[in-house]
Amino acid sequence: MAQITLSKANTIIKAALAKGVGMRPLSVAVLDAGGHLKAFQKQDGASMLRFEIAFGKAFGALTIGAGSRTVEKFAKDRPHFVEGLVAASGGHVIPVAGGVLVKNGKGEILGAVGITGDTSDNDEIAAIAGIEAAGFVADGGQG
């Protein structure tokens, strides 16, 4: 099975940051399918806790196997479920859009990308651009 190599993770980050030109400073985390960090970059001027937020968006997507937009929907529709996810993950799950699954052409989950810094919608747009630039399929749970 294909995997997210360091080179591919860096391609994702570079393309995501390029897509984010004109947005507020972005921070991008790329995780493998096991939830391990492959790469992270934080643009100059990004505020505190951006690593934790970007990581948490990607981690949350991996936790439920759907983009973090779905985790955000669950937070509204099933708050006790998401409270449990956050607690079980040691606080790593961030239930906000901007975490996008990375899949191969067969639909297998290879990892996730989490972006923070702008609106959740713009974070997600940048994540999708990065994933697609690296030749993968993006699944943000857009519905």
N, C-alpha and C positions, 0 to 999 in steps of 0.2 A: 504494500500500500504506500502511496505517496505520503510524504510528510512535509511539515513546514521546517525547512532548513533555516539556518541563520541567514543565509543569503536571501531566501524568499521572505523571511521576516523583515529584513532590512528593506527589501523592495516594497513590501506592504507599507512600512512606515514612511518611506520616501514619497510614495504616491499619495498616501493619505495626507501628509503635510502639504504636498503640492496642491491637492484639492482644497485644502483649508486656507490657501492664501486669501487674505482679506478677512478671515474670521479672527476671532480672539485667539490667543496662543493655545495650541492644542498639546495634549499629551497622549501618547499612543502606546498601548501594551499589546504584545502578541504572545499568546499562550499556545502550547501544544495541546493535543487531545487529553492529556493527563492533567491539565491545569498548571503545567510548569511554565515559567516565564522563558520565552525565547529571546525577546528583545523589547526594549523600552526606550523611548525618547520623549523629552519634555522640552518644548520650545522656550526660548528666553521669554521671561515675563509671565510664565504660567504660575498660578498661585499654588499655595500649599495643598498637600494631600492629593495632588493630581495623580501620582502613581497609584495610590490606594483606590481612587475612584475608577481610573481606567482599568486597573487589574480587576476590581470588583465587578465592573460591567461585563468584562469578558468571562470571568469566573462564573458569574450568574448564568450567562448563556450556556456555558458548558454544563453547569449543574442540572439544568432542566432539559438540555438538548434542543433549545430554541433561542432565538435572539432575545436580548434583554428587553426589547419592546414587549415581549410576551411576559417576562418576569414583572415588568411594570404593570401590565394589565392584571396579572395575578395579585399584585399588591393592592389593587383597588377592589377586585372582585373576591379575593380569598386572602385577606390580610393575615389570618392566623397561619396559613400555609407559608407565606413569605417570611413572617416572623420566625417560624421554625427553620426555614432555609438559612436565614441570616444567622440564627443561633447555632445551628448545626455546623455551619461553615466557619465558625469563629469570627463572624462579622465580615467575611470576605465578599459576600454577595451584595451587590449594589443594584437594587431593583429599578433601574432607569434605562431608557433607550440609549443606545450608543455602544452596546455590546453585540457583535455580529459573529455568527458562526462561520468558520472557514470549512468548506466542503470540497470534495473532489467531484468529478463528473458523474460518479456513481451515487452521489448523495451521502457519502461517508463523511463523518465529522473528523476533521484533521486538527482542529483547534478553534481559537476564537480571537477576535481583535476587540479591544475596548478603547474608546476614545472619549476624552473629556476636555472641556475648555470653552465650548460654544454652546448653543442650544442642543438639546438631545437629538433633534432632527438633523442638525448640521453635523454633529458628531457621527451619527449613523451614516450620513451621506459620504463623509470622508473615509470611514471604515470600509464601506462597500467599494469605493473607488480604489483603495489600496489593495483589497483582496482581489478584485478583478484584474488589477494591473499585474499581480503576481501569477495570474493564470488559474486562480481558484474560483469557486462559486461562493457567493456571499448569501447568507441567510440571516436576515435581521429580524425575522418574525413580523414582517410588515403586514401580514394577513393575507 
